[in-house]
Amino acid sequence: MAKPSQASVKDWSTKSFETRAVHAGERLPSPQAAPVTSPIWPAVSYAYENMDEADAALGGTTAGPVYLRYGSPTVTAFETVIAALEGTQAAQATSSGMAAIHACLLAAGAKAGASVVAAMDVYGATYSLLGKLLATMGVKTRWVDVVNLQEVRTALKETHATILLAETISNPLLKVADVPALAEMAHQAGAALLVDNTFASPFLFAPAACGTDYVIHSATKYLSGHGDVLAGVSAVSAENKKKLYELNKLVGGVLGPFEAWLALRGLKTLPLRMRQQCANAQKVAEWLQAHPRIAKVNYPGLGNHAQHDLAKRLFEGKGFGGVLSFEIAGADKAGVFRFMEALNLCLPATSLGDIYSLVLYPTISSHRSLTPEERLRVGIPDNLLRLSVGIEAVDDILADLEGALAKIV
């Protein structure tokens, strides 16, 4: 983003105390030495001495900042990194991952009479956004098993879909989408492909290189990585950036500069964190698979995972992600509660991608908005838990899981 015009340094010594308190020290010229890290620009509005420059910035013909709802230098810095990591021309930050999904659906053509083909086992809030909120506005959704490519192809053809929506790695069943194949069939059908890349992160996979039109992240998760910021972002073409930018100005789902700075800070260690979390998750998944109290483990790094070979091809040996899910044999809701309460290191919390190991019970959290029948149709039983593996010593994680499993009668 271009730097705004610098007001000249003014002498406030002759002004009143009240005026000096307000204006002295503001709008100073930038120092000649550049800061090592991007600064936080909390200003809501920006003043221009030259009104032609102000007119150009407000009209969008130049990239100067004008108002926080339109963007800020701190947010632009965050967007620049995301575009660079995902290999796209641009990115659009939002106040949350759900705001990003909502905006991308609208930008891609979700409106009255439009049809969307979506993976059945998407994140629960995404499922409700399409199945409930957008349905009341006339958007029709066909749910599919996204790993069944023939089913996807048929749905696109029969519904004349405008949008195909999938997750690179699904939440919470850890199915892996064949993104290159989905992109090809979506574009052949005249649909835009939207991919939620939160679980994989650009460290493992960059969907835009395969033709994905909108790459979406809950930046709250792996991108920021420390559980201290709520944010979303979409990596897109320059043309789709214009659509998202105008939408975001209207609906106001903007990312604040402080949140953008926290996410920007977290991005610096993304590759380091992801390597550790992928390695830890692989060991935890293998350990759980061999445990007598575990009925099933869902993790792409296991040889018996249905999309294991696809995951190896897409992720090119960098790992299989830091999230897995598992079913405790014979456990009901009360048994799952006892297990979670017995954990000491792993935290029962409703998020993922943090440096901490986090355990979530989809039935009461991420997929609570679904009816019991909908959860069963998706494939989420009442004994399923999701584990986002952190960067702690893996032996400590395993000991915590073993201790909690031993307390389930």
Secondary structure, 3 states (H helix, E strand, C coil): CCCCCCCCCCCCCCCCHHHHHHHCCCCCCCCCCCCCCCCCCCCCECCCCCHHHHHHHHHCCCCCCCECCCCCHHHHHHHHHHHHHHCCCEEEEECCHHHHHHHHHHHCCCCCCCEEEEECCCCHHHHHHHHHHHHHHCCEEEEECCCCHHHHHHHHHHHCCCEEEEECECCCCCCECCHHHHHHHHHHCCCEEEEECCCCHHHHCCHHHHCCCEEEEECCCCCCCCCCCCCEEEEECHHHHHHHHHHHHHHCCCCCHHHHHHHHHHHCCHHHHHHHHHHHHHHHHHHHHCCCCEEEEECCCCCCCCCHHHHHHHHCCCCCCCEEEEEECCCCHHHHHHHHHHCCCCEECCCCCCCCCEEECCCCCCCCCCCHHHHHHHCCCCCEEEEECCCCCHHHHHHHHHHHHHCCC
